[in-house]
Each structure stands twice: as structure tokens, then as C-alpha cells.
């Protein structure tokens, strides 16, 4: 009687580490099980797909284990431990996705740079040092002055204060040293784009059609980036567009001007439900959208501008068109009238200045015509 040799597939079930199998309804499924985590391995032992999938999962797990061994241990009561605890809390999980993105801009450097610090021993002077440290960043060119970044500094303190308030409620420390730290002055908002800058962006050879559409839609609606990329064709009714604003959760209808309607009526549609898509026709993710917009703004040769400035531009245009504060807020979704009232004041000043200039011109014309001999009919 000849004994049959085991196939590679049969041996793999025994010899490959971390491989597990389960049989259900006569079909066998294979998994990579490690550290309590089970991941499906596609294919069947012995075929190329199975081997490739197993190799990918095993290599990733090995790299993660090496990285974990190299990573310094997190001390109890440290700022890093606080950040981990906060990120696992209901308060954090209930935060809007876009807000989490903003929080990460502060949480990540706090954990990596200052995670070793003790939360209970953190003095107030450290909070002021942190604010001042992030108020500038090195110049892009050698010899230039450092770049002022007051918004970044204010964000760091805001997020640190949120962390420490959470810690106080859990009795990690008795007080919050980051409360009532004066914010650094900013320019009062993201700078609006000028007409020349808009033309430069829309006409640049480096600006792709998907980004041009995003610029026009941002100007037409005044919405935040995370709301722009969520707009769907089903929301557009031919005259305006319905928007559920991620920050306020309010559903609003925004009328669109002729150029925006023409854009939507003529732009090609993809299989994606969203109006704005990447060049491959897939919906945007907010991080990718922000990075791509930033890259193309710089590629167009524009300096000191960000995507959010288009929202500022839209609000200023609405103010100059005579919209009231409440009307602008109903469209843009601003939750505070502070910035909107500034746009309205600036628009009113602009209108008054133009009126004054017109009056001065008419007065000068009247004075010139009143001069002796000015209007005499020649003999």
C-alpha cells in the first residue's frame, strides 16, 4: 500500500504560525490569529492568493511587534496616558469627525513630544511656554523671519485645556492650569481671496477640473470643506442645494448663482453619489481633500491662502450684496455672529466710502462748473 505524501496545503495548516481554521456549512475558512486579533486569509492553503495574503498579514504583524518593543512604555499618570484614556472616552467618541481631525493636530504632537510629562505635576508656566513655543515655526528660507502661527498655538492650548478638564473630572489632578490662558491675536479670520487670486487659481494649468469645481462650489455656498465633499447630486434641485452641516447638524437650503448652476448642469457625473470627486471618480476623504487643495493652491503660485478662505470670501460677498447677519449665518452655518458681523461692518463701510467718494466727485464737478466763465457760451 503506497502512502500518499501530504500536499503543501495540508502541511501549511500545521506548519504556518498563527494560522487557524473554522469549518461552517461544509466550507473551511482560514484566519491569521495573533494577540487576540483574527483576520481572514483569502484563498485556500496551497494557492498563490493564500500565500500572498498570509505573507502580507504576517509581515505587518511582525513589524508592529518590533515597533511595539521599540516604543517606550507609557507611564501611568503621564500626558500620553491621559491622551490614550481621553481617546477611549465617550466624550471623544461623540465628537464630530471633522473636530477630531482638528484635535489630532494638537493631540499627536502633545503625545509624541510631551507624553512623558506628569499630568498631576504640570505647572501653569508650562502651558504658557507651550503656547509661545507654537506661536512661530521656522522660516521656509534661510535668513527669513520665523513664520507666525498664532492659530496653531491657540489650538494647542484649547486641546490641552480639554484634556486637563477631562482629567480633573477623573481626579487625575485638582485643577486645570490651561483655563483662561489668553489667546494670541490672529488676523481675525482666514484671509478672503481677491478676484485676481481666484482667477489665478481657476486658470492655472496645474489646477485640475475636480479642484476647480470645489473652488466654485465653495464660493457659491460658503460651506466648510467637510460639508462640500458630502454634497450629493440628490441634494441639488436645479436652483439650490440642500446641505446638512456637520458642525451644527442643521439642514439648510442654499440658492446657487448662475455660474454654480451651470457648473453642476454641465459637469460629468461619476458613479459616486457625491458631486465632488477625485480625478478617479471616487468620493473625497477630508484629509486627502485638504492636502490636495493645499498642494494645488501652492502649485498655482498663491501664498498665504487656504481653502477655508473661500468660505470667508463667500461670507464677505453675501455681506456686500446686502445680506443681514442672520441671513448670512443661515447660509454659511456660522454659529457665532462675531465674524459675520465683522463682514457686515466692512461691507457697510465699503458702501459708505463709495457713497462718500461719489458725493465728493459730484461736489467737485459742481464747484468746477460754478467757476466764472466755465459755462459761458462763446461769441
C-alpha positions in Angstrom: 0.0 0.0 0.0 1.5 3.2 -1.1 1.4 6.1 1.4 0.4 9.4 -0.1 2.5 12.4 0.6 1.0 15.4 2.2 0.3 18.3 -0.1 1.8 21.8 0.7 -1.7 22.9 1.7 -2.1 20.1 4.2 1.3 20.9 5.8 0.6 24.6 5.8 -2.3 24.1 8.1 0.2 22.7 10.6 3.5 24.5 9.9 2.5 28.1 9.2 2.4 30.0 12.5 -0.7 31.8 13.7 -2.9 30.1 11.1 -6.3 28.9 12.3 -9.3 27.4 10.5 -13.0 27.1 11.0 -15.5 24.9 9.1 -19.1 26.1 8.6 -21.7 24.5 6.4 -19.1 22.3 4.8 -16.8 25.1 3.9 -13.4 25.8 5.6 -12.3 29.4 6.4 -8.8 30.3 7.3 -7.6 33.1 9.7 -4.5 34.7 10.9 -4.9 34.8 14.7 -2.4 36.8 16.8 -2.6 38.8 20.0 -6.3 38.2 20.2 -7.0 39.6 16.7 -8.3 37.3 14.0 -8.0 38.3 10.3 -9.4 36.4 7.4 -6.9 34.9 4.9 -8.4 34.8 1.4 -7.8 31.7 -0.7 -7.0 28.1 0.1 -3.8 26.8 1.5 -1.5 25.8 -1.4 -2.6 28.5 -3.8 -0.8 31.8 -4.6 -3.5 34.0 -3.2 -3.4 32.3 0.2 0.4 32.6 0.4 0.4 36.2 -0.6 -2.3 37.1 1.8 -0.7 35.2 4.7 2.7 36.8 3.9 1.1 40.3 4.0 -0.6 39.8 7.3 2.4 38.1 8.9 4.9 40.7 7.8 2.6 43.5 9.1 2.2 41.8 12.4 5.9 41.3 12.8 6.7 44.9 12.0 4.0 46.0 14.5 5.5 43.8 17.2 9.0 45.2 16.6 7.7 48.7 16.7 5.9 48.0 20.0 9.1 46.7 21.5 11.0 49.8 20.4 8.3 52.2 21.7 9.0 53.4 25.2 6.5 52.3 27.8 3.7 54.7 28.7 3.9 55.7 32.3 0.7 55.8 34.4 -0.4 59.4 35.0 1.6 60.8 32.1 0.2 63.1 29.4 0.5 60.2 26.9 -1.6 58.0 29.2 -4.2 60.8 29.5 -4.4 61.2 25.8 -5.0 57.4 25.4 -7.7 57.5 28.1 -9.4 60.5 26.6 -9.4 59.0 23.1 -11.2 56.0 24.6 -13.8 58.1 26.3 -17.5 58.7 25.4 -16.7 62.5 25.2 -14.2 61.9 22.4 -16.2 59.3 20.5 -19.1 61.7 20.5 -17.1 64.4 18.8 -17.8 65.2 15.2 -15.3 63.6 12.7 -14.1 67.0 11.4 -13.5 68.1 15.0 -11.4 65.0 15.7 -9.2 65.9 12.7 -8.6 69.3 14.3 -7.9 67.8 17.7 -5.4 65.4 16.2 -3.3 68.3 15.0 -2.7 69.0 18.7 -3.0 65.6 20.3 -0.4 63.9 18.1 2.4 66.4 18.9 1.4 66.6 22.6 1.7 62.8 22.8 5.0 62.5 20.9 6.8 65.5 22.3 5.5 65.8 25.8 3.8 62.5 26.5 6.4 61.7 29.2 5.3 64.6 31.4 3.3 64.0 34.6 -0.3 65.3 34.4 -0.5 65.9 38.2 2.7 67.9 38.3 2.1 70.1 35.2 2.6 73.8 36.1 0.8 76.7 34.6 4.0 78.2 33.3 4.4 75.1 31.0 1.0 76.0 29.4 2.3 79.5 28.6 5.6 78.1 27.4 3.7 75.7 25.1 1.6 78.5 23.7 4.6 80.7 23.0 6.6 77.8 21.5 3.9 77.0 18.9 3.3 80.7 18.1 6.0 80.6 15.4 7.7 78.0 13.2 11.0 78.2 11.3 11.1 80.2 8.1 10.9 78.3 4.9 14.0 80.0 3.6 17.3 80.6 5.4 17.6 84.2 6.5 13.8 84.9 6.6 12.0 85.7 9.8 10.1 82.9 11.6 6.6 82.4 10.4 3.9 83.5 12.9 1.4 80.7 13.7 -0.9 82.1 16.4 -3.8 79.8 15.3 -1.6 76.7 15.8 -0.6 78.0 19.3 -4.2 78.7 20.3 -5.3 75.2 19.1 -2.7 73.5 21.2 -3.9 75.3 24.3 -7.5 74.7 23.6 -7.0 70.9 23.2 -4.7 70.8 26.2 -7.4 72.5 28.3 -10.0 70.0 27.1 -7.7 67.2 28.1 -7.0 68.7 31.5 -10.6 69.4 32.2 -11.3 65.7 31.4 -8.5 64.8 33.8 -9.9 67.0 36.6 -13.3 65.2 36.3 -11.4 61.9 36.7 -9.4 63.1 39.6 -6.0 63.0 37.9 -5.4 66.4 39.3 -7.4 69.0 41.2 -7.3 71.9 38.8 -6.9 72.8 35.1 -3.8 75.1 34.6 -4.8 75.7 31.0 -8.0 77.6 31.8 -8.3 81.3 31.0 -4.9 81.4 29.2 -5.2 84.4 26.9 -5.3 83.5 23.2 -2.8 85.1 20.8 -4.2 87.6 18.4 -4.8 86.4 14.9 -5.7 88.3 11.8 -9.4 87.9 12.7 -10.1 85.1 10.3 -8.9 83.2 7.3 -8.0 85.7 4.7 -10.5 86.1 1.9 -9.4 85.5 -1.7 -9.2 88.5 -4.1 -10.7 88.4 -7.5 -7.2 88.3 -9.0 -6.2 85.3 -6.8 -9.4 83.4 -7.8 -8.7 84.0 -11.5 -5.1 82.8 -11.0 -6.3 79.6 -9.2 -9.0 78.8 -11.7 -6.9 79.5 -14.8 -3.7 77.8 -13.6 -2.5 74.9 -15.7 -1.9 72.9 -12.6 -5.5 73.2 -11.3 -7.4 70.1 -12.1 -11.1 70.1 -13.0 -12.2 68.5 -9.7 -10.5 71.2 -7.7 -11.9 73.9 -9.9 -15.4 72.5 -9.2 -14.6 72.5 -5.4 -13.5 76.2 -5.6 -16.6 77.3 -7.4 -18.9 75.3 -5.1 -17.2 76.7 -2.0 -17.7 80.3 -3.3 -21.3 79.6 -4.1 -22.3 78.0 -0.8 -19.8 79.3 1.8 -19.6 75.8 3.4 -16.8 74.1 5.2 -14.6 71.6 3.4 -16.2 68.6 5.2 -19.6 69.7 4.1 -18.5 70.4 0.5 -17.3 66.9 -0.1 -20.6 65.4 1.3 -22.9 67.2 -1.1 -24.7 64.7 -3.3 -26.5 65.0 -6.7 -29.7 64.1 -4.9 -29.3 67.3 -2.8 -29.3 69.6 -5.9 -32.7 70.6 -7.2 -31.6 72.7 -10.2 -31.9 76.0 -8.3 -30.1 75.4 -5.0 -28.7 72.7 -2.9 -29.6 71.1 0.5 -26.8 70.8 3.0 -26.7 69.1 6.4 -24.0 71.0 8.1 -21.7 68.7 10.0 -20.9 71.2 12.8 -24.4 72.4 13.5 -26.3 69.4 12.3 -28.8 71.9 10.7 -30.2 71.1 7.2 -30.3 74.2 5.1 -31.1 75.1 1.5 -28.6 77.4 -0.3 -29.6 79.1 -3.5 -26.9 78.9 -6.2 -25.8 81.6 -8.5 -25.8 81.1 -12.3 -22.1 80.1 -12.6 -22.5 77.4 -10.0 -25.7 76.1 -11.6 -24.0 76.0 -15.0 -21.1 74.0 -13.4 -23.5 71.4 -11.9 -25.7 71.2 -15.0 -22.7 70.5 -17.3 -20.1 68.7 -15.3 -19.8 64.9 -16.0 -21.2 62.6 -13.3 -19.4 59.6 -11.9 -20.9 56.5 -10.3 -20.2 58.2 -6.9 -23.3 59.8 -5.3 -21.2 62.9 -4.3 -20.9 65.9 -6.5 -17.3 66.5 -5.8 -15.0 63.5 -6.5 -11.3 62.9 -7.1 -9.9 62.6 -10.6 -10.5 58.8 -10.4 -14.2 59.4 -9.7 -14.1 58.3 -6.1 -15.5 60.4 -3.2 -13.1 62.6 -1.3 -11.9 61.9 2.2 -11.4 65.1 4.2 -7.7 64.7 4.8 -7.0 63.9 1.2 -9.2 66.8 0.0 -7.4 69.3 2.3 -4.0 68.2 1.2 -4.8 68.2 -2.5 -6.4 71.7 -2.3 -3.3 72.9 -0.4 -0.9 71.4 -3.0 -2.8 72.9 -5.9 -3.1 76.3 -4.3 0.7 76.4 -3.9 1.2 75.0 -7.4 -0.8 77.9 -8.7 1.7 80.3 -7.2 -0.6 81.5 -4.4 0.9 82.3 -1.0 -0.9 82.8 2.3 -4.2 81.3 1.1 -6.1 78.3 2.4 -9.3 76.5 1.3 -11.2 77.9 4.3 -10.6 81.4 3.0 -13.1 80.6 0.2 -15.7 80.4 2.9 -14.6 83.8 4.2 -14.8 85.1 0.6 -18.4 83.8 0.2 -19.5 85.4 3.5 -18.0 88.8 2.5 -19.7 88.6 -0.9 -23.0 88.0 0.8 -22.4 91.0 3.1 -21.5 93.2 0.2 -24.7 92.1 -1.6 -26.7 93.4 1.4 -27.5 90.2 3.3 -28.0 90.7 7.0 -26.0 88.9 9.7 -28.8 86.4 10.3 -29.3 85.7 6.6 -25.6 85.1 6.1 -25.5 82.8 9.2 -28.5 80.8 7.8 -26.5 80.1 4.7 -22.9 79.6 5.9 -23.8 77.9 9.2 -21.7 80.2 11.4 -22.7 79.6 15.0 -21.3 82.9 16.2 -22.2 86.3 14.9 -18.8 87.7 15.8 -17.1 87.0 12.4 -20.2 87.6 10.4 -20.9 91.0 12.0 -17.3 92.0 11.0 -18.0 91.1 7.4 -21.3 93.2 7.5 -19.5 96.1 9.1 -16.7 96.0 6.5 -19.3 95.8 3.7 -21.2 98.8 5.2 -18.0 100.8 5.5 -17.2 100.0 1.9 -20.7 101.1 0.8 -20.4 104.3 2.8 -16.9 105.0 1.4 -18.2 104.6 -2.1 -21.1 106.9 -1.4 -18.8 109.5 0.1 -16.5 109.2 -3.0 -19.5 109.7 -5.3 -20.6 112.7 -3.3 -17.1 114.2 -3.4 -17.0 113.7 -7.1 -20.3 115.4 -7.7 -19.3 118.3 -5.4 -16.0 118.8 -7.2 -17.9 118.7 -10.5 -20.4 121.3 -9.2 -17.5 123.5 -8.0 -15.7 123.3 -11.3 -18.9 124.2 -13.2 -19.5 127.2 -10.9 -16.2 128.9 -11.7 -16.5 132.2 -13.6 -16.5 131.7 -17.4 -16.7 127.9 -17.1 -20.2 127.6 -18.7 -20.2 130.8 -20.9 -21.4 130.3 -24.4 -18.6 131.6 -26.8 -19.5 134.5 -29.0 
